[in-house]
Amino acid sequence: MKSGAGADPFADEDEESGSEVELEDPIETETQRERQDDESKQLPYLYARDNVKDDRSQTPMFIQEDTEDELGKLQRDLEDMLSDDRVYKTDVVEAALLAGIQNPDETAAILRDWGYDY
């Protein structure tokens, strides 16, 4: 028999060095992922995500020019209130949307101003 014939013929080898590559244990890898997921669930959304688009679906939204202006002002005001100059517009839009969802009377008042329930 050739020398080295006793080596594991099914072992992965590093192509450059010819040395065996140790494969990750799938059970350990899954446990690590679960641990990371648990840790990220404990963090506030701002810190648990990798970027502003994480865990969000893209929803097209058409808004009036005055609303766009008010949104920019709100973003600046929130940056001042939160002492953070990196409050993302995407976060501001979603937070304002949630505020409207959580306060339907205020949302209805705006819709009445627009002519609903006229």
N, C-alpha and C positions, 0 to 999 in steps of 0.2 A: 504494500500500500504506500501511497505517497505520504510525505511528511505533512503533518497538520491534518490528516484525514480524520482525526478524532474530534476536530472542532465542530461546533454546531452548524450544520449546513443551512439551517433556516434562520440563523442570526443575521440581523441587519448589520451591514458594515458601512463605515464612513468611507465614501468613495475616495477621498483624497488621502487619508492616512491608512486605510485598509484595516483600521481597528474596529472592533464591534461597537455598535451604538446601543446604549441602554434605552429600552423603550419605557415610556411612562406606564405605570399601572393604571388602567382605566378606572378602577374603583377609587384610587387615591385622587386622580384628576377630577372625578365627579364630586368627591367630597370637598376638594379645594374650591370648586366652582360654587357648590352649595354654601360653603362658609363665606365666600366673597359676596354672594347674593344676600345672605343674611346680614352681613356687615353693611352693605349698601342700603338695605331696607331701614337700618337704624339711623342712617344719615339723612339730613334734610335733602330734599330734591336737588337743590343747588349744588351740593357737594357729592351726591351719589351718582350724578351723571357725568359722562365724558364731554358732552357738548350740549348746547342749548336745544338741539333737535332730538335728543335721546327720549325715548318713550312717548313721542308725540307723532300724531298723524298730521299730514299737511292738509289744511282745509282752506280753500280759497275764500277770501273775504273781500267784499267790496264796501268801502266806507266813503262817506262824504268828506270833502276837502276840509271842512271845519272840524270834523271829528279827527282827522289825521293831525291837524294842528294841535288840537287838545291832547291827543295822545303823546305827542312830543313834549308838551308842557308837563303832562302827568309823569312821563319818564324822568324828566329833570327834577320835578318835585319829589318823586320817590327816591331818587339818588340822594337828594339832600336829607330827606327824612330818615333814610336808612344808613346815611354816612358811607355810601358805597357808590363810586363813580362808574361801576360796571353793571348796572341794572339793565338787562337786555330787553329790547323792545318786545321780543317774543314773549318773555315772561310777563311784561306789563300787560300786553293784550290778553293773555290767558287769565291773569289775575283779575283784570277788569271784567272779563267775561264771567268768571266765577262770582265776582261781587254782584253782578247783575242777576245771575242765577239764584244766588242766596238771598237776594232782596227783590222779589218780584214786584212789590208795590212801587219801588223806585223805577224799575224797568217799565212798568205799565204807565207811570207818569210821563216818561220820555215818549213812549208810543202815543199817548194822548196828545202830547205837544205836536207830534207829527201828523195828527189827524185821526188816529184810531179812536173809536168810541165817540165820534163827532156827532 
